Amino acid sequence: MMKLHILGCHSATPRSYVFPSAQVVEVDNELILIDAGEGTQMQLRKYKHKFNKIKYILISHLHGDHFFGLVGFLSSLRLLGREKELHIFAPDGLKEIIDLQFKIAQTDINYPLIFHKLTSPNSEKILDEKKFSVETIPLEHRVYTNGFLIKEKPKLRKLNTEAIKKYPEIETWAYHKLKAGEDFVSETGKIIPNEELTLPPPPPKSYAYCSDTIYKPDIIPLIKKVDLLYHESTFLEEHKELAKKTKHSTAKQAAEIAKAAQVKKLVLGHFSSRYPDEQRFKKEAMEIFPNTEIAQEGKSFEI
C-alpha cells in the first residue's frame, strides 16, 4: 500500500490558511517525509502522523519554503526522546545549516541523525529498502534541486488455497517457496507449475515528486508510467514568461509532462498566492491531461 498525504502545497509567500511544501508518503507502513516547509510539525500533529514513525526525510532543495520547518521538527524529536536513527537526504549545505542552528542554541541532538549529501546532476538510487527504493529526479531550478521517485518492490505471490488442496503432498513448509515463485517438486520428481498454485500479487506502485523546476521534458523517461505524479505548477499559462524567469512551471506544462510520461494520475501543487481560485490550475491542466487533481492541505491520495 502507498499513500500520499499533503501537509503543505503552496509557494513561498505566506497566507493564513495554507502551508508551504511538505508531504508524507506512506509505503507499507513506513513513513517518508518529503520537504519540510514552515509549520511541518504542526501539520504532522494536526493530521495525526506519528513523529517517531518517520525514518527518512527527503529535501528537494535549499529554498526556505522547502526546509525552514525542519529544525523545529528535529528539535521536537529530541524532546520526545527519540532513540532510533533518522536519515536526511538533501543537497550539500543542509548539515551545516542545521549544525549551526543547534550550536548557537546550545542544543544537543541525542539520537543518531545521519545526513546523506546529494550532489549528482544525474539520477541515482539513494535508498534501497526491503519493500521500496528511492531514486532522484534531477530538476532545474535556481539552485541545485532534485525530485524523488519512490517505487515499491514486487510483492510475494499469493497462495491459491483451493488449488493447493488438490495436492495433499504439498505441506506448509513449501508455502514460502511457492510465494517466492518456485514450482513445487514432489519426492517422486513430479513438477506442479507455480502458476497453478499461486495468484499474482498486485503490481508494485510508484510515486514521483517533482519539486520546483522549469518545464523539463528530459525527466519523462525517469517517471514513465508512474501511478501518481506530483508536479509543481506555481503559475498559470498566462504568466509563463514569469515561470520561465523564476524557473518554475505552469499547470499546462505539468500536464504536458504527465501526458508524455503516460502517468496514471497528476496532482498539481506549489501554487502562487497571486491566484485566489486554485481550481483554475486544475481546469488548465485537464484540457491536456484529464486525470488531474489539485493538492490541498490535509488531502490524501491512495496510490
Backbone as CSV, one residue per row, in Angstrom:
resi,resn,N_x,N_y,N_z,CA_x,CA_y,CA_z,C_x,C_y,C_z
1,MET,0.835,-1.189,0.000,0.000,0.000,0.000,0.875,1.247,0.000
2,MET,0.504,2.199,-0.841,1.165,3.501,-0.865,0.105,4.590,-0.773
3,LYS,0.393,5.601,0.046,-0.490,6.751,0.158,0.335,8.027,0.214
4,LEU,-0.209,9.083,-0.369,0.390,10.407,-0.295,-0.486,11.276,0.585
5,HIS,0.122,11.916,1.590,-0.602,12.809,2.486,-0.010,14.221,2.347
6,ILE,-0.816,15.182,1.961,-0.354,16.550,1.754,-0.394,17.319,3.077
7,LEU,0.766,17.841,3.491,0.834,18.718,4.666,0.824,20.183,4.242
8,GLY,1.509,20.480,3.147,1.564,21.833,2.602,1.840,21.766,1.119
9,CYS,1.266,22.693,0.345,1.417,22.603,-1.116,1.399,23.974,-1.776
10,HIS,1.830,25.004,-1.027,1.817,26.348,-1.580,3.226,26.923,-1.627
11,SER,3.401,27.960,-2.422,4.735,28.520,-2.625,5.083,29.483,-1.502
12,ALA,6.176,30.217,-1.658,6.862,30.853,-0.531,6.070,31.907,0.226
13,THR,5.296,32.740,-0.462,4.613,33.841,0.229,3.569,33.297,1.194
14,PRO,3.659,33.623,2.481,2.746,33.016,3.458,1.325,33.555,3.358
15,ARG,0.380,32.661,3.678,-1.021,33.028,3.845,-1.504,32.393,5.140
16,SER,-2.605,32.898,5.659,-3.037,32.479,6.993,-3.592,31.060,7.029
17,TYR,-4.011,30.530,5.893,-4.745,29.263,5.916,-4.075,28.154,5.103
18,VAL,-2.893,28.400,4.564,-2.190,27.362,3.794,-0.734,27.280,4.250
19,PHE,-0.060,26.224,3.828,1.301,25.960,4.275,2.209,25.674,3.079
20,PRO,3.515,25.947,3.211,4.460,25.625,2.132,4.736,24.127,2.056
21,SER,5.595,23.764,1.130,5.762,22.365,0.727,6.162,21.421,1.856
22,ALA,5.386,20.372,2.016,5.698,19.251,2.907,4.666,18.166,2.650
23,GLN,5.118,16.941,2.636,4.189,15.831,2.459,4.764,14.557,3.046
24,VAL,3.873,13.639,3.359,4.257,12.332,3.894,3.828,11.270,2.894
25,VAL,4.751,10.363,2.592,4.424,9.213,1.756,4.465,7.967,2.637
26,GLU,3.392,7.234,2.596,3.262,6.004,3.376,3.518,4.827,2.449
27,VAL,4.541,4.030,2.762,4.893,2.882,1.928,4.962,1.655,2.826
28,ASP,3.956,0.784,2.725,3.943,-0.444,3.520,4.290,-0.180,4.984
29,ASN,3.574,0.766,5.569,3.703,1.094,6.990,4.967,1.874,7.345
30,GLU,5.760,2.274,6.354,6.894,3.174,6.572,6.453,4.585,6.191
31,LEU,6.920,5.595,6.942,6.601,6.982,6.627,7.848,7.710,6.149
32,ILE,7.728,8.376,5.010,8.799,9.183,4.445,8.301,10.625,4.385
33,LEU,9.068,11.545,4.962,8.732,12.967,4.886,9.474,13.578,3.709
34,ILE,8.725,14.228,2.810,9.340,14.899,1.662,9.151,16.402,1.827
35,ASP,10.269,17.108,1.905,10.320,18.541,2.151,9.673,18.880,3.500
36,ALA,10.057,20.045,4.019,9.637,20.404,5.374,9.573,21.917,5.511
37,GLY,8.611,22.522,4.798,8.415,23.956,4.916,7.935,24.338,6.310
38,GLU,7.821,25.637,6.546,7.387,26.126,7.860,6.066,25.464,8.271
39,GLY,5.984,25.107,9.549,4.749,24.531,10.075,4.624,23.036,9.890
40,THR,5.680,22.389,9.407,5.589,20.957,9.122,5.168,20.158,10.344
41,GLN,5.810,20.405,11.490,5.475,19.581,12.649,4.058,19.869,13.146
42,MET,3.581,21.087,12.966,2.199,21.397,13.339,1.215,20.631,12.450
43,GLN,1.550,20.531,11.165,0.704,19.785,10.240,0.762,18.277,10.513
44,LEU,1.937,17.790,10.870,2.043,16.378,11.245,1.143,16.068,12.437
45,ARG,1.142,16.972,13.415,0.279,16.803,14.582,-1.202,16.873,14.175
46,LYS,-1.523,17.880,13.378,-2.913,18.096,13.001,-3.513,16.889,12.303
47,TYR,-2.728,16.272,11.423,-3.243,15.157,10.638,-2.817,13.792,11.196
48,LYS,-2.307,13.803,12.432,-2.085,12.590,13.230,-1.087,11.609,12.599
49,HIS,0.014,12.161,12.083,1.116,11.318,11.628,2.134,11.224,12.764
50,LYS,2.480,10.023,13.161,3.356,9.832,14.307,4.791,10.241,13.975
51,PHE,5.331,11.171,14.767,6.680,11.685,14.536,7.707,10.558,14.454
52,ASN,7.639,9.648,15.397,8.696,8.640,15.511,8.614,7.541,14.455
53,LYS,7.541,7.536,13.665,7.470,6.562,12.573,8.254,7.022,11.346
54,ILE,8.636,8.301,11.330,9.381,8.827,10.183,10.849,8.445,10.330
55,LYS,11.337,7.702,9.368,12.735,7.236,9.389,13.581,7.970,8.361
56,TYR,12.932,8.440,7.284,13.655,9.082,6.188,13.025,10.435,5.867
57,ILE,13.885,11.428,5.624,13.450,12.747,5.185,14.167,13.078,3.884
58,LEU,13.415,13.481,2.876,13.962,13.836,1.571,13.733,15.333,1.346
59,ILE,14.810,16.075,1.180,14.707,17.526,0.943,15.111,17.815,-0.498
60,SER,14.209,18.431,-1.247,14.439,18.620,-2.682,15.488,19.691,-2.973
61,HIS,15.439,20.804,-2.228,16.404,21.889,-2.456,16.378,22.841,-1.270
62,LEU,17.359,23.719,-1.228,17.547,24.562,-0.051,16.970,25.965,-0.218
63,HIS,15.737,26.040,-0.663,14.953,27.252,-0.554,14.066,27.101,0.673
64,GLY,13.893,28.212,1.409,13.286,28.140,2.727,11.920,27.498,2.782
65,ASP,11.107,27.696,1.732,9.754,27.139,1.788,9.749,25.622,1.644
66,HIS,10.938,25.045,1.553,11.033,23.587,1.475,11.791,22.969,2.646
67,PHE,12.387,23.813,3.528,13.082,23.194,4.668,13.082,24.021,5.952
68,PHE,12.476,25.194,5.980,12.513,26.022,7.188,11.792,25.386,8.385
69,GLY,10.967,24.399,8.152,10.296,23.710,9.258,11.068,22.530,9.799
70,LEU,12.233,22.247,9.211,12.957,21.034,9.580,13.577,21.108,10.971
71,VAL,14.211,22.228,11.305,14.914,22.300,12.591,13.940,22.167,13.760
72,GLY,12.751,22.709,13.627,11.754,22.562,14.685,11.338,21.116,14.877
73,PHE,11.162,20.417,13.776,10.786,19.005,13.840,11.894,18.176,14.482
74,LEU,13.153,18.434,14.081,14.279,17.692,14.645,14.420,17.957,16.143
75,SER,14.179,19.189,16.539,14.252,19.546,17.949,13.164,18.846,18.752
76,SER,11.970,18.767,18.201,10.873,18.092,18.900,11.155,16.606,19.083
77,LEU,11.791,15.991,18.087,12.143,14.575,18.218,13.063,14.367,19.416
78,ARG,13.979,15.320,19.627,14.871,15.246,20.780,14.066,15.302,22.072
79,LEU,13.120,16.228,22.164,12.307,16.383,23.363,11.403,15.173,23.609
80,LEU,11.044,14.497,22.527,10.190,13.317,22.642,10.975,12.050,22.963
81,GLY,12.313,12.188,23.087,13.137,11.050,23.481,13.414,10.047,22.381
82,ARG,13.451,10.520,21.150,13.747,9.592,20.056,15.108,8.945,20.279
83,GLU,15.201,7.653,19.915,16.457,6.926,20.042,16.929,6.339,18.719
84,LYS,15.989,6.012,17.831,16.391,5.352,16.583,16.910,6.361,15.565
85,GLU,17.616,5.849,14.577,18.251,6.679,13.554,17.219,7.451,12.732
86,LEU,17.641,8.636,12.283,16.871,9.415,11.331,17.811,9.799,10.192
87,HIS,17.417,9.479,8.964,18.253,9.726,7.786,17.671,10.880,6.974
88,ILE,18.527,11.854,6.664,18.113,13.002,5.852,18.917,13.015,4.555
89,PHE,18.214,13.014,3.437,18.829,13.083,2.113,18.563,14.493,1.575
90,ALA,19.640,15.246,1.348,19.468,16.659,1.000,20.692,17.184,0.265
91,PRO,20.534,18.316,-0.427,21.691,18.933,-1.092,22.765,19.347,-0.101
92,ASP,23.968,19.441,-0.614,25.125,19.884,0.173,24.815,21.223,0.835
93,GLY,25.104,21.326,2.123,24.892,22.574,2.847,23.879,22.461,3.964
94,LEU,22.945,21.524,3.857,21.902,21.437,4.880,22.480,21.038,6.241
95,LYS,23.417,20.118,6.260,24.009,19.701,7.537,24.636,20.898,8.256
96,GLU,25.354,21.736,7.512,25.998,22.898,8.107,24.957,23.868,8.675
97,ILE,23.843,24.032,7.979,22.776,24.916,8.452,22.190,24.390,9.765
98,ILE,21.859,23.113,9.790,21.256,22.509,10.982,22.252,22.513,12.148
99,ASP,23.490,22.135,11.865,24.520,22.115,12.926,24.687,23.499,13.556
100,LEU,24.699,24.552,12.714,24.875,25.906,13.231,23.693,26.321,14.109
101,GLN,22.498,25.999,13.673,21.313,26.348,14.460,21.366,25.717,15.849
102,PHE,21.718,24.449,15.894,21.771,23.766,17.190,22.979,24.217,18.021
103,LYS,24.069,24.549,17.334,25.255,25.024,18.066,24.964,26.352,18.771
104,ILE,24.377,27.294,18.046,24.072,28.597,18.629,23.053,28.462,19.760
105,ALA,22.120,27.529,19.604,21.091,27.332,20.625,21.579,26.435,21.762
106,GLN,22.830,25.953,21.654,23.404,25.063,22.658,22.498,23.845,22.903
107,THR,22.090,23.258,21.786,21.188,22.104,21.815,21.909,20.884,21.268
108,ASP,21.885,19.802,21.991,22.488,18.546,21.550,21.396,17.597,21.072
109,ILE,21.600,17.043,19.895,20.688,16.019,19.389,21.103,14.688,19.989
110,ASN,20.182,14.039,20.675,20.512,12.820,21.406,20.052,11.549,20.712
111,TYR,19.885,11.611,19.407,19.572,10.414,18.616,20.439,10.468,17.360
112,PRO,20.697,9.339,16.729,21.556,9.334,15.530,20.890,10.067,14.366
113,LEU,21.462,11.194,13.983,20.971,11.992,12.870,21.991,11.898,11.748
114,ILE,21.612,11.240,10.663,22.563,10.895,9.603,22.198,11.648,8.327
115,PHE,23.124,12.468,7.849,22.908,13.237,6.623,23.527,12.512,5.429
116,HIS,22.796,12.479,4.338,23.284,11.912,3.083,23.299,13.046,2.061
117,LYS,24.469,13.446,1.653,24.642,14.604,0.785,24.316,14.248,-0.676
118,LEU,23.453,15.050,-1.281,23.102,14.864,-2.690,23.799,15.937,-3.517
119,THR,24.586,15.483,-4.482,25.321,16.430,-5.328,25.290,16.063,-6.807
120,SER,24.861,14.858,-7.134,24.953,14.379,-8.513,23.958,15.093,-9.430
121,PRO,24.397,15.441,-10.649,23.476,16.024,-11.625,22.652,14.961,-12.337
122,ASN,22.963,13.696,-12.076,22.279,12.585,-12.730,21.386,11.844,-11.731
123,SER,20.416,11.120,-12.263,19.551,10.318,-11.401,20.361,9.226,-10.731
124,GLU,20.113,9.003,-9.429,20.814,7.967,-8.696,19.887,7.348,-7.664
125,LYS,20.107,6.068,-7.390,19.340,5.396,-6.345,19.962,5.761,-5.006
126,ILE,19.173,6.363,-4.121,19.703,6.824,-2.842,19.224,5.980,-1.673
127,LEU,18.229,5.139,-1.918,17.685,4.315,-0.844,17.213,3.000,-1.447
128,ASP,17.603,1.910,-0.804,17.229,0.587,-1.305,16.801,-0.272,-0.120
129,GLU,15.533,-0.152,0.241,14.980,-0.883,1.371,14.369,-2.200,0.900
130,LYS,13.952,-3.004,1.856,13.392,-4.319,1.528,12.120,-4.188,0.694
131,LYS,11.298,-3.195,1.007,9.995,-3.089,0.362,9.897,-1.973,-0.678
132,PHE,10.892,-1.067,-0.707,10.816,0.037,-1.653,12.204,0.615,-1.912
133,SER,12.286,1.416,-2.968,13.530,2.126,-3.283,13.194,3.581,-3.593
134,VAL,14.230,4.440,-3.510,14.067,5.860,-3.835,15.181,6.273,-4.782
135,GLU,14.809,6.939,-5.868,15.777,7.473,-6.827,15.562,8.978,-6.960
136,THR,16.603,9.695,-7.284,16.472,11.125,-7.510,16.003,11.405,-8.935
137,ILE,15.317,12.521,-9.088,14.907,13.028,-10.404,15.550,14.401,-10.554
138,PRO,16.634,14.517,-11.310,17.311,15.821,-11.445,16.382,16.859,-12.084
139,LEU,16.211,17.985,-11.401,15.356,19.070,-11.879,16.203,20.311,-12.154
140,GLU,15.575,21.347,-12.688,16.310,22.584,-12.959,15.566,23.753,-12.328
141,HIS,16.184,24.331,-11.315,15.608,25.465,-10.602,16.730,26.485,-10.409
142,ARG,16.536,27.446,-9.540,17.559,28.471,-9.345,18.713,27.974,-8.490
143,VAL,18.501,26.885,-7.770,19.560,26.209,-7.021,19.473,24.722,-7.344
144,TYR,20.493,23.972,-6.943,20.514,22.524,-7.171,19.262,21.886,-6.556
145,THR,18.522,21.130,-7.386,17.220,20.601,-6.968,17.007,19.192,-7.499
146,ASN,16.414,18.356,-6.672,16.004,17.016,-7.089,14.531,16.794,-6.797
147,GLY,13.903,16.008,-7.652,12.649,15.367,-7.302,12.985,13.976,-6.801
148,PHE,11.961,13.210,-6.443,12.193,11.870,-5.918,11.183,10.880,-6.491
149,LEU,11.688,9.708,-6.850,10.854,8.627,-7.367,10.873,7.488,-6.350
150,ILE,9.717,7.195,-5.786,9.582,6.126,-4.794,8.869,4.951,-5.460
151,LYS,9.504,3.794,-5.429,8.951,2.622,-6.102,8.847,1.441,-5.129
152,GLU,7.670,0.860,-5.061,7.515,-0.383,-4.319,8.274,-1.498,-5.028
153,LYS,8.759,-2.451,-4.246,9.351,-3.644,-4.841,8.259,-4.700,-5.017
154,PRO,8.433,-5.604,-5.988,7.400,-6.624,-6.212,7.137,-7.436,-4.946
155,LYS,5.862,-7.662,-4.683,5.470,-8.450,-3.521,5.489,-9.942,-3.853
156,LEU,5.407,-10.765,-2.811,5.342,-12.205,-2.998,4.008,-12.591,-3.630
157,ARG,4.006,-13.707,-4.319,2.772,-14.214,-4.895,1.842,-14.695,-3.784
158,LYS,0.568,-14.786,-4.076,-0.424,-15.221,-3.088,-0.774,-16.687,-3.302
159,LEU,-0.926,-17.414,-2.209,-1.268,-18.827,-2.308,-2.703,-18.987,-2.790
160,ASN,-2.893,-19.905,-3.719,-4.228,-20.286,-4.172,-4.639,-21.508,-3.358
161,THR,-5.262,-21.270,-2.234,-5.525,-22.356,-1.274,-6.404,-23.458,-1.858
162,GLU,-7.363,-23.084,-2.687,-8.235,-24.098,-3.292,-7.443,-25.022,-4.206
163,ALA,-6.513,-24.463,-4.954,-5.695,-25.286,-5.855,-4.747,-26.176,-5.062
164,ILE,-4.184,-25.634,-3.989,-3.225,-26.396,-3.180,-3.890,-27.597,-2.520
165,LYS,-5.162,-27.466,-2.155,-5.887,-28.568,-1.501,-5.963,-29.817,-2.376
166,LYS,-5.832,-29.634,-3.675,-5.908,-30.776,-4.603,-4.669,-31.659,-4.530
167,TYR,-3.608,-31.149,-3.885,-2.346,-31.878,-3.831,-1.933,-32.095,-2.373
168,PRO,-2.335,-33.224,-1.783,-2.022,-33.497,-0.366,-0.521,-33.511,-0.077
169,GLU,0.290,-33.759,-1.096,1.738,-33.828,-0.875,2.371,-32.451,-0.625
170,ILE,1.617,-31.384,-0.897,2.147,-30.042,-0.641,1.920,-29.689,0.826
171,GLU,2.990,-29.662,1.586,2.896,-29.334,3.009,3.255,-27.865,3.239
172,THR,2.988,-27.404,4.444,3.155,-25.980,4.740,4.590,-25.502,4.581
173,TRP,5.571,-26.415,4.720,6.963,-25.992,4.574,7.253,-25.451,3.173
174,ALA,6.424,-25.836,2.198,6.662,-25.419,0.808,6.036,-24.061,0.481
175,TYR,5.233,-23.538,1.383,4.479,-22.325,1.068,5.391,-21.134,0.766
176,HIS,6.460,-21.001,1.527,7.352,-19.843,1.311,7.961,-19.884,-0.092
177,LYS,8.367,-21.066,-0.521,8.949,-21.197,-1.866,7.908,-20.909,-2.946
178,LEU,6.676,-21.342,-2.691,5.620,-21.062,-3.658,5.373,-19.554,-3.764
179,LYS,5.341,-18.858,-2.634,5.141,-17.408,-2.647,6.271,-16.701,-3.380
180,ALA,7.482,-17.284,-3.321,8.644,-16.695,-3.997,8.663,-17.000,-5.486
181,GLY,7.691,-17.791,-5.969,7.573,-18.054,-7.403,8.118,-19.380,-7.869
182,GLU,8.533,-20.247,-6.950,9.103,-21.546,-7.341,7.996,-22.561,-7.628
183,ASP,8.286,-23.470,-8.568,7.389,-24.600,-8.809,7.497,-25.575,-7.633
184,PHE,6.476,-26.416,-7.459,6.556,-27.456,-6.429,7.058,-28.748,-7.077
185,VAL,8.067,-29.346,-6.456,8.625,-30.612,-6.935,8.407,-31.655,-5.840
186,SER,7.631,-32.699,-6.168,7.336,-33.735,-5.177,8.537,-34.676,-5.013
187,GLU,8.442,-35.559,-4.031,9.530,-36.519,-3.786,9.728,-37.458,-4.966
188,THR,8.681,-37.652,-5.759,8.789,-38.525,-6.936,9.285,-37.780,-8.170
189,GLY,9.521,-36.476,-8.023,10.011,-35.689,-9.144,8.925,-35.012,-9.954
190,LYS,7.686,-35.163,-9.538,6.577,-34.528,-10.249,6.631,-33.015,-10.045
191,ILE,6.493,-32.263,-11.134,6.536,-30.799,-11.064,5.136,-30.226,-11.240
192,ILE,4.745,-29.400,-10.275,3.475,-28.681,-10.371,3.802,-27.203,-10.570
193,PRO,3.431,-26.639,-11.706,3.813,-25.252,-12.005,3.296,-24.271,-10.947
194,ASN,4.111,-23.283,-10.657,3.762,-22.280,-9.661,2.467,-21.553,-10.014
195,GLU,2.275,-21.280,-11.302,1.098,-20.531,-11.729,-0.201,-21.251,-11.381
196,GLU,-0.110,-22.567,-11.231,-1.297,-23.355,-10.882,-1.620,-23.262,-9.394
197,LEU,-0.614,-22.938,-8.602,-0.760,-22.991,-7.141,-0.818,-21.614,-6.475
198,THR,-0.515,-20.587,-7.234,-0.489,-19.241,-6.654,-1.205,-18.239,-7.551
199,LEU,-1.441,-17.077,-6.977,-2.050,-15.967,-7.701,-1.050,-14.814,-7.763
200,PRO,-1.055,-14.060,-8.839,-0.086,-12.954,-8.937,-0.377,-11.880,-7.903
201,PRO,0.656,-11.232,-7.375,0.455,-10.132,-6.431,0.005,-8.884,-7.183
202,PRO,-0.518,-7.890,-6.473,-0.834,-6.631,-7.159,0.446,-6.001,-7.690
203,PRO,0.373,-5.310,-8.822,1.587,-4.698,-9.373,2.157,-3.665,-8.408
204,PRO,3.493,-3.549,-8.326,4.101,-2.557,-7.430,3.726,-1.142,-7.841
205,LYS,3.525,-0.280,-6.849,3.117,1.097,-7.094,4.329,2.023,-7.156
206,SER,4.130,3.197,-7.749,5.227,4.161,-7.866,4.692,5.582,-7.734
207,TYR,5.518,6.437,-7.151,5.147,7.842,-6.929,6.328,8.735,-7.264
208,ALA,6.079,9.769,-8.065,7.127,10.722,-8.438,6.767,12.104,-7.910
209,TYR,7.724,12.693,-7.193,7.565,14.048,-6.640,8.495,14.975,-7.406
210,CYS,7.907,15.900,-8.154,8.710,16.861,-8.905,8.517,18.242,-8.301
211,SER,9.496,18.633,-7.519,9.501,19.906,-6.816,9.780,21.030,-7.806
212,ASP,10.212,22.179,-7.296,10.397,23.374,-8.114,11.303,23.110,-9.326
213,THR,10.785,23.427,-10.501,11.545,23.171,-11.725,10.938,23.913,-12.908
214,ILE,11.764,24.215,-13.872,11.259,24.675,-15.153,10.628,23.483,-15.874
215,TYR,9.938,23.768,-16.967,9.431,22.714,-17.834,10.630,21.916,-18.346
216,LYS,10.683,20.632,-18.016,11.898,19.845,-18.243,11.541,18.472,-18.830
217,PRO,11.333,18.398,-20.129,10.891,17.142,-20.740,11.867,15.969,-20.585
218,ASP,13.139,16.254,-20.290,14.071,15.128,-20.195,13.879,14.300,-18.922
219,ILE,12.942,14.704,-18.043,12.630,13.832,-16.894,11.617,12.751,-17.272
220,ILE,11.013,12.874,-18.441,9.929,11.969,-18.830,10.329,10.496,-18.767
221,PRO,11.497,10.086,-19.292,11.859,8.663,-19.183,11.983,8.175,-17.740
222,LEU,12.345,9.072,-16.815,12.528,8.678,-15.413,11.200,8.422,-14.717
223,ILE,10.131,9.079,-15.166,8.844,8.965,-14.483,7.808,8.244,-15.340
224,LYS,8.246,7.555,-16.365,7.353,6.896,-17.313,6.380,5.954,-16.595
225,LYS,5.095,6.189,-16.810,4.014,5.317,-16.340,3.938,5.171,-14.820
226,VAL,4.390,6.183,-14.074,4.217,6.107,-12.630,2.723,6.195,-12.297
227,ASP,2.364,5.650,-11.153,0.961,5.646,-10.753,0.479,7.041,-10.356
228,LEU,1.363,7.817,-9.728,0.985,9.161,-9.305,2.174,10.100,-9.475
229,LEU,1.919,11.235,-10.102,2.934,12.277,-10.279,2.460,13.548,-9.594
230,TYR,3.267,14.051,-8.656,3.057,15.385,-8.098,4.033,16.312,-8.818
231,HIS,3.497,17.322,-9.474,4.353,18.240,-10.223,4.004,19.667,-9.860
232,GLU,5.024,20.462,-9.584,4.788,21.863,-9.251,4.090,22.584,-10.399
233,SER,3.195,23.514,-10.026,2.528,24.366,-11.016,2.335,25.725,-10.360
234,THR,3.435,26.419,-10.202,3.403,27.698,-9.486,2.546,28.732,-10.208
235,PHE,2.552,28.670,-11.548,1.868,29.696,-12.337,0.869,29.078,-13.304
236,LEU,-0.039,29.917,-13.787,-0.888,29.567,-14.909,-0.203,30.007,-16.202
237,GLU,-0.717,29.517,-17.310,-0.079,29.765,-18.599,-0.004,31.257,-18.930
238,GLU,-0.915,32.043,-18.401,-0.891,33.482,-18.679,0.375,34.151,-18.125
239,HIS,1.042,33.474,-17.204,2.284,34.005,-16.635,3.473,33.090,-16.969
240,LYS,3.446,32.469,-18.134,4.507,31.515,-18.478,5.874,32.185,-18.589
241,GLU,5.907,33.472,-18.953,7.200,34.166,-19.020,7.775,34.368,-17.617
242,LEU,6.919,34.594,-16.656,7.369,34.709,-15.274,7.833,33.347,-14.747
243,ALA,7.134,32.299,-15.160,7.551,30.945,-14.788,8.954,30.655,-15.327
244,LYS,9.177,31.034,-16.574,10.489,30.814,-17.184,11.570,31.615,-16.457
245,LYS,11.257,32.849,-16.123,12.228,33.734,-15.458,12.606,33.212,-14.070
246,THR,11.621,32.713,-13.328,11.868,32.250,-11.961,12.165,30.749,-11.888
247,LYS,12.182,30.104,-13.051,12.449,28.662,-13.163,11.422,27.827,-12.399
248,HIS,10.165,28.107,-12.761,9.032,27.333,-12.280,8.247,26.816,-13.479
249,SER,7.152,26.112,-13.205,6.315,25.557,-14.264,4.892,26.097,-14.175
250,THR,4.172,25.965,-15.282,2.748,26.285,-15.303,1.948,24.992,-15.195
251,ALA,0.662,25.126,-14.913,-0.208,23.951,-14.841,-0.257,23.231,-16.190
252,LYS,-0.285,24.009,-17.272,-0.299,23.396,-18.598,0.971,22.591,-18.842
253,GLN,2.122,23.139,-18.461,3.386,22.429,-18.655,3.448,21.146,-17.823
254,ALA,2.938,21.194,-16.597,2.890,19.983,-15.762,2.027,18.919,-16.435
255,ALA,0.917,19.334,-17.017,0.031,18.396,-17.708,0.701,17.801,-18.936
256,GLU,1.475,18.603,-19.644,2.192,18.092,-20.819,3.212,17.029,-20.414
257,ILE,3.880,17.255,-19.289,4.822,16.253,-18.773,4.068,14.973,-18.422
258,ALA,2.946,15.095,-17.725,2.160,13.932,-17.312,1.667,13.137,-18.523
259,LYS,1.193,13.848,-19.533,0.689,13.172,-20.730,1.798,12.441,-21.462
260,ALA,2.935,13.107,-21.651,4.051,12.486,-22.373,4.612,11.296,-21.612
261,ALA,4.577,11.358,-20.273,5.113,10.270,-19.454,4.094,9.152,-19.238
262,GLN,2.866,9.362,-19.708,1.806,8.358,-19.584,1.579,7.953,-18.118
263,VAL,1.601,8.928,-17.239,1.346,8.631,-15.831,-0.148,8.370,-15.645
264,LYS,-0.508,7.726,-14.539,-1.914,7.405,-14.314,-2.691,8.597,-13.754
265,LYS,-2.060,9.354,-12.846,-2.744,10.498,-12.251,-1.732,11.598,-11.974
266,LEU,-2.185,12.853,-12.150,-1.362,14.022,-11.882,-1.964,14.807,-10.727
267,VAL,-1.121,15.210,-9.791,-1.530,16.111,-8.712,-0.697,17.384,-8.836
268,LEU,-1.370,18.521,-8.897,-0.697,19.808,-9.008,-0.504,20.427,-7.630
269,GLY,0.604,21.168,-7.463,0.856,21.846,-6.200,1.839,22.984,-6.358
270,HIS,2.252,23.584,-5.213,3.177,24.710,-5.140,2.574,25.948,-5.809
271,PHE,1.336,26.236,-5.432,0.589,27.319,-6.064,1.058,28.692,-5.587
272,SER,1.173,29.615,-6.519,1.483,31.008,-6.177,0.272,31.651,-5.514
273,SER,0.539,32.561,-4.564,-0.545,33.227,-3.843,-1.260,34.280,-4.692
274,ARG,-0.772,34.534,-5.906,-1.412,35.540,-6.762,-2.766,35.049,-7.289
275,TYR,-3.030,33.757,-7.176,-4.268,33.199,-7.739,-5.240,32.823,-6.612
276,PRO,-6.339,33.547,-6.448,-7.289,33.211,-5.382,-8.092,31.946,-5.664
277,ASP,-8.253,31.581,-6.936,-9.049,30.408,-7.308,-8.133,29.311,-7.850
278,GLU,-7.815,28.335,-7.011,-6.885,27.276,-7.424,-7.515,26.264,-8.377
279,GLN,-8.841,26.303,-8.515,-9.483,25.426,-9.487,-9.062,25.785,-10.915
280,ARG,-8.554,26.988,-11.106,-8.074,27.385,-12.436,-6.880,26.531,-12.861
281,PHE,-6.051,26.112,-11.899,-4.921,25.235,-12.224,-5.439,23.901,-12.765
282,LYS,-6.421,23.356,-12.081,-6.996,22.074,-12.500,-7.628,22.181,-13.881
283,LYS,-8.387,23.259,-14.092,-9.054,23.451,-15.382,-8.042,23.549,-16.517
284,GLU,-6.963,24.309,-16.289,-5.944,24.467,-17.334,-5.274,23.143,-17.655
285,ALA,-4.942,22.364,-16.621,-4.237,21.097,-16.835,-5.142,20.048,-17.474
286,MET,-6.415,20.027,-17.084,-7.325,18.981,-17.572,-7.595,19.079,-19.060
287,GLU,-7.356,20.235,-19.641,-7.511,20.350,-21.094,-6.494,19.486,-21.828
288,ILE,-5.397,19.169,-21.161,-4.347,18.336,-21.758,-4.309,16.951,-21.119
289,PHE,-4.467,16.916,-19.792,-4.391,15.653,-19.059,-5.596,15.562,-18.122
290,PRO,-6.663,14.870,-18.552,-7.920,14.881,-17.793,-7.819,14.358,-16.360
291,ASN,-6.985,13.359,-16.109,-6.935,12.783,-14.760,-6.007,13.604,-13.862
292,THR,-6.445,14.822,-13.608,-5.670,15.781,-12.816,-6.441,16.173,-11.568
293,GLU,-5.734,16.271,-10.462,-6.316,16.794,-9.229,-5.380,17.860,-8.672
294,ILE,-5.896,18.668,-7.769,-5.038,19.663,-7.131,-4.801,19.259,-5.680
295,ALA,-3.596,19.544,-5.211,-3.246,19.246,-3.827,-3.964,20.222,-2.898
296,GLN,-4.137,19.778,-1.676,-4.764,20.620,-0.645,-4.310,20.108,0.717
297,GLU,-4.020,21.019,1.631,-3.586,20.624,2.962,-4.595,19.652,3.582
298,GLY,-4.073,18.528,4.063,-4.931,17.519,4.683,-5.484,16.489,3.725
299,LYS,-5.286,16.688,2.435,-5.817,15.751,1.453,-4.875,14.568,1.279
300,SER,-5.443,13.380,1.112,-4.632,12.174,0.903,-5.016,11.532,-0.423
301,PHE,-4.041,10.892,-1.037,-4.238,10.197,-2.304,-3.742,8.756,-2.151
302,GLU,-4.622,7.810,-2.387,-4.201,6.409,-2.377,-3.592,6.090,-3.724
303,ILE,-2.413,5.517,-3.711,-1.678,5.265,-4.950,-1.915,3.811,-5.374
